[in-house]
């Protein structure tokens, strides 16, 4: 079974990676890297309320299909 990497899945993957990177950098270097986690959380909140996501727009322009388009 082939796994399709649709736009929504990539958005969640990138958000998780950015949070892990921010937490790791804040632990190793400076607590100011927690601002990265805050920005990711704000973006996810805006995405859940309005449906607008900067990463989603970038992935759309790169030609990544949404989950709905992949299931067709």
N, C-alpha and C positions, 0 to 999 in steps of 0.2 A: 504494500500500500504506500503510495507516494504522499508525502506531506506537503501541502501548499502553504507557502509563507505569504499570506494575504496582508494587506495594509494594517488592519487592526492588530494583528498578532505582532507585527514588527514594531508598532507603536508601543505596545506593552513591553516588549523585549528591550527596546531602547530606554524606556522609562526605568525599568528595573536595573539595567546596566549603569545608567547615569547615577541612580541612587546608590548603588554599590560602590561605584568609583568615588562619589562624593564622601561617603562614609569612610572608605578606606583612606582617602587623602586627608580627611579631617583627623583620623586617628594617628596617621603617620607624620603629618606635617603641621597643619594648622586647623583650628576649629572653624575658621572662616570658610573652609570648603563645604561646610554644612549649608551654606547659602545655595549651593548647587542642588542639594536635596530639596530645599525650600522652593526653588524655582520649578523643579520638576513636579512637585506636589501641586503648586499653583496651576501649572499648565494642565495637569490631569483633572483638576477640579473644574477649570474652565471648559475643558473638553467634555466632561460629563454633563455639565449644565447647558452649554450652548451647541456642542457638536463641532466647534472650531478647534483645530489643532495645527500648530505650525509644522510639526513633523509630518502630519497627514497630508498637508499641502505639498510639502517637499516630495514625499513618496508618490503622490499623485502625479506631479510634474515629471518624476522619474519613470512613470509608467507602471507602477506597482498596482495590481488589481485589488479591489476590496473583497471582503469575504463573500458578498452577494454576487460579484462578478465571477469569482472563482467557482462557485457552485453551479453556474449555468452550463 
